[in-house]
Amino acid sequence: MAEGKPNKGKEGTHEMKLLQYRSNGGIKLGVKTPEGIVDIEATAEQAGVQAPANMEEVIGSGDEALTLLSGLLAGSPVLLPEETVEFAPSVTRPRKILCVGLNYKSHAEEAGFESVSVPVLFSKLDNTLSAHKETIAIPPGLSQIDYEAELVVVIGRRASRVAKEEALSYVFGYAAGNDLTARELQFRTTQWLLGKSLDGFGPVGPWIATADEIDPGSLRIECRVNGELRQSANTGNMIHTCAELVSYISQYLTLEPGDLIYTGTPEGVILGLPEEKRVWLKSGDKVEITIDGLGTLENTLA
């Protein structure tokens, strides 16, 4: 079921795709356009204004920053060819990375779990963050690496005990994510943290689409491994919608600007196959997560 977009009114609408990229040892802010990637720093210098330097500053300033960026885009922006850009994680300093397990009934069934009435929450740590096209190393001795295509919610303002009906107004935007998992570590104990929090195992990107641009309740979500389609579903099949998740979490944890919520994966993961048919991810495999309006997040394992 479609959830709709935040109702911010005409003046508060700033539809754009924001990203971060690496340059001269640092991270810079960019905006994806059909013509290429806008170098915000260079464009602002050219226009004689001061612009946000990174995603955290944009999120923290909200509509003020987005209005400024919209003005820069309407002028004569400095463009970079997308193929020359080295992407960085869309968000680099979240205070919390929260994940939702078993949020698609079909995935719960394939994984051998019962469907749950309340969200199953766990966390990843910030060492997991990696970028579009970044190579992700599999630690020595691990062999049961799995993909999980997920819609990621990026929180835009402080949210504490918010109602479901208002929850999406606290969302800055949405991105594609891959909740990579080492299954042998995930199920070594009853706690999932270790199997979910290996270095680089939380790629997010390529960009964040602002909330005005996306209806999170009706998005096609797919995963491909070396070009082969493995997952294909719609976020409308979530058990708990994005609005319900933001509201539920905020009853117990205060969500802060820049926090990330990985909203769960649909059916089609390797774990869901019969044991004799499981072929785990290995070095050299390319995993692509595609979500309507959010582009394709691509990573190669090593």
N, C-alpha and C positions, 0 to 999 in steps of 0.2 A: 504494500500500500504506500502511495506517495505521501511524503511528509510535508512537502512544500518548502518554500524558502522563507527566511526571516522577513517579516514585514517591516522594513525600515523606512518606507516612503521613498519618493522619487529622489529627494535631495541626499538621502543616505545610501544610494545605490552606486557602488563602484566595482563593477565586474572586471576582474583582471586575474591573471595567472602570475603569481609571484614566486621567485626562486632565489637561491643563493648559489654562488659559484666561487671557485678558488682563483685567486689572482695575486701574484707576487708574495706568496707566503701567507696571505690573509683570505678572508671571505668577504665577498661583495654582494650587494643586492641587485637583482635583475628582474625584468618583467618579460614574459614570453609574449610575442606578438607574431602575426603571420609573416611579418617581414624579417624577423630575427629576434635576438635577445637584446633588450634595452639595457645599456650600461647606465644605471641610475646615477652613480657618482659623477661620471663624465657629463651626463645630460644636465644634472643640477648645476655643475660648475659652469657649463656653457650658458645656462639660463640665469646665473648669478643668484641662486637660492641655495639654501641648505636643506638637504633631503635625508631621510633615514638611511643609516649605513648598513643595516642588517634586518633580518626578519623580526627579531625580537623588538627592535625599535618601532617597526611598522605596527606589529600587534599591540604593543603598549600604547601607541598613540591613537589607534583606532581610526575613526572617520577623518580626523585631521590629517593623518599621514596619507590616507588613501585619496583624499581630495587633492593634496599636493602632487601625488604621483600621477593622478588623472590629468592634471594640468601639464605636467611634463610630457606625458604621452601624447597630448594634443598638440604639442609644439613640434620641435625638430629633434627627436631623440637620437642619441648616438647608438648605433646598432652593431651588434656582434653576430657573425654567423653562428647558428646554434651548434654546428658540428665542431667549432673551435672552442666551445665552452667546456670547462671541467666542472661538472656539477658538484655541489656540496649538499649535505642533508638539508632538507627544506627548513627544518628547525634544528638548532644546534645546542640550545640550552634549556630544554624543558625541565621544570621542577619535578614533574611526574610523567611517566609513560605507563598508562594503564591499559590492560588488555582484557577482552571479553572472550571467554571460552564457550563453546557449544551454543553459539547464537544462531545457528541455522539447524533446524530439526533434522534435515537430511545428513548433515555432518555429524551431529550427535549420534545418529543411528549407525552410520558407517564406522564410527570410532568405538562403538560398543557401549555408549553411555545413554542413559535415559534423558529425555528432554527435561529441562529444569524450568521452574516457575519464576525464579529470580536470577538475575545475571550472575554468572560465574566470573569473578574478577581475579586477576593476577597481574604481575608487573614485569616489565623489562627494565633494565638499567640503561643509563645514557651511553655507556660504552658500546651498546648495540647499534647506535645510529650510524648509518652509512648512506651513501648517495647513489643516485641514478648513474649507472655504468661503472660503479666502483666494483672492483674485484674483492670477493669475500673469501677469506681463508678458512678451510675446514681444519680444526685442531687435530693434531696427530692422534691416531687411535680411535677416532670416531667414524662410524660408518652408516649411521641411520639418520641422515639429514633429510628433512622434509620441508616443503614449501607450504605457505598458507597465505593466499591472496586476501587482502583485507582493505576495507575503506577506513581511512584514518580521519578522525575528527580533531581539529585544532581549536583549542579553546581561545576565545578572544578577550574575555573579561572575567573578573572574579565572580565565581558562581558558588553560592552557598544556599542550600535548601530552596532551590528554584522549582517551580511547578513545571510539569511536563509541557503545558501549553506555552510557556515562556522560554523553554530550554534552548531552542534553536537560536534565539536572539543572543545567546552567550557564545555562539560559535563564530570564530573568525573565518574558517574555511575548511576545506577538505583536501585530502591527498591520497594517493595510492600507497599502500604499504605491503610488506611481506614479513609475516611473523615466522621467520626461519626458526626451525626447532631441531635440536638433537634429541631424537626420541629415546635413545638409550639412557640419556641423562634425565630427561623429563620424567620417566617412570622408574628411575632408580630408587626414589623415595616418593612419599605422598606429596611433596612440594615440587612445583614445576619450575621454580625460578632458575635453577642452574641450566636446565635444558633450553630455556628461552632467552638467556642473557649472555650468550657467547659474543665475543667481539665482532661487531659488524652484522649481527643477526637481526637487526631491525631497520632495514633500508626503508626510506620514505622519500617520495618525490614522484616525478622529476620536479614538480612545482606544487604550490598550494593554490587552488582555485577559491576565490573569495566566496563567502556563503551566499551572497546575492545571485551567484551564477549557477548554483547547484541545488537540485532537489535530492537529498540523500536517500529518500525512500524509494527511488525508482531509477537505479543505475545498473547497467550491465557490468558484471565483474568477471574477468577471465584470468586464467593462468596458463602459460605455455612453457614447456621445457624443451629446449632445442627445437622450437617451432611446433611441437606437438601440443594440441589443446588438452589440458588436464582438468581444469575447472571452468565451468560456465554456469552462471547463475544471475540472479538479480537481487539487489539489496532490499527489494520489497519482500523478500522471503525471510528477512531477519525475524527472529522470535521477539527480540526487544529492539525497538526502533532507536535511532540516534537520539531523538528527543527523550525517550524513556531512559536511555542510558545516562545521558547528562543529568537528568533530574534525579535518578536513583543514586548515582555516585555522589551528587552534591548534597544529598541528605546526610552523608557521613564524612565525606572528605571535601574540603574547600578546593574547588578547581581554580587554577590560576592561569593568567594569559600565557600562552605557549605550551601548556600541558597537552599531551597527545593521548587519544583514546583509539586503540586498535579495536575495531568493532566486531571482530569474529570472522571466521572463514566458512565458505560454503563447502559442499561435498566435493570429493575428487582428490583429496590428499592421499599420499602414498600409504599412510597408516590405515586408511580405510579399505585397502585392497586385501584379498586373501594373502597369507604369508608367502605362499609360493609365487605370487605375482608381484611382490614388492621389489622394485628396483630403486634403491635410494639414490639421492643426488650424490654426484661425485665431482671430483676436480675436472674442470673443463665444461661442465654443464652451464647453459645459459637459461636463466629463469626470467620470464617477462610477465608482469602484472599489468593488465589493462582495465581501466575503469572509465566509463563514459564521462567525458568532460575533464578527466584528470590525466589523460595521456597514458603512456606506457613506461613503467618502472622496470629497468633492465639491469640485471646483475649476473656476473659470471663467478662461479666458484673455483677455488684453487686449492 
